[in-house]
Amino acid sequence: MTLAQTGGPPYDARIRRAERLTAVYPFAAEFLNLYRSLAGFQRVLFEEVASSTKTSDPADAGLRGDLGLTLLLPHFRGFLSLVEQNAPDALAKSARQISVLPSDSWVSLLNAYWSQAGLHDQHIGAFAQFFPRAFLQPHVELLAAQTRKPPLVTTPSVCPLCGARPLLGVLRPEGDGGKRFLLCSFCFWEWDFRRILCPFCGEEQEGKLPVYVAEQLPHIRVESCDTCKFYLRTIDLTKDGNAVPLVDDLAAVPLSLWAHEHGYARVQPNLLGT
């Protein structure tokens, strides 16, 4: 069970890992430096929202109810300012443009992402999702921590909590090998998943599920499917126990290039599209 599954997301660990990877992988430094700024903002927002939210028994309802922006919206302008100051030019320009829109437009932007994220957005790139996704992540992680977890009687290919598709695979040490989990692209919950099975089309013939690992990133796997031509990036914690899946994924820029060159697509991009 991960820290996110026992009460709260490990923002400090994410920030430390981003600092470490910036030194190790200079080609990803721009992305990782931006992420460090975002994670610092997310940590503060998570703490503020958690302290303002009544503690109650775990909820049985799903995560897709009313977003309830009363607590969140006052922080959105500060978020946009942070992005404008720290992001590459294209994102910074978008942050400036969004900042001058009326608050009704902000509400529409956030609600649209909340209702559709991970469900119907496979053709929406990381750039289009970036602002609501980065801003709402602390809120959705808090809700996931407070939601009663359903019993798993099958091997679901979408998140049991919110119905979103997976962002990543994670291999966690178990016995002499690794147990496979999927990490949700919306609420970041992890659930068990079979090792030899495509989570997108159900292909289970091992010969049609090639795996690519780059020498410079030996703990990150590209688990591809020759049937549907999608791939899942997987962080192998049996190879590097210090890895933080959400952060290490951002540094894996060469793997995106390899997958594109070989005709594989990613169903869910990560926050920065790397």
ABEGO torsion letter per residue (X at the ends): XBAAAAGBBBAAAAAAAAAAAAAABAAAAAAAAAAAAAAAAAAAAAAAAAAABBBBBBBABBAABBAGAAAAAAAAAAAAAAAAAABBAAAAAAAAAAAABBAAAAAAAAAAAAAABGAAAAABBAAAAAAAAAAAAAAAAAAAAABBBBBBABBBABBAAAGBBBABBBBBBBEABBBBBBBBAAAGBBBBBBABBBAAAGBABAAABBBBBBAABAABBBBBBAAAGBBBBBBBAAABAABBAAAAAAAAAAAAAAAAAAGBBBABBBAAGX
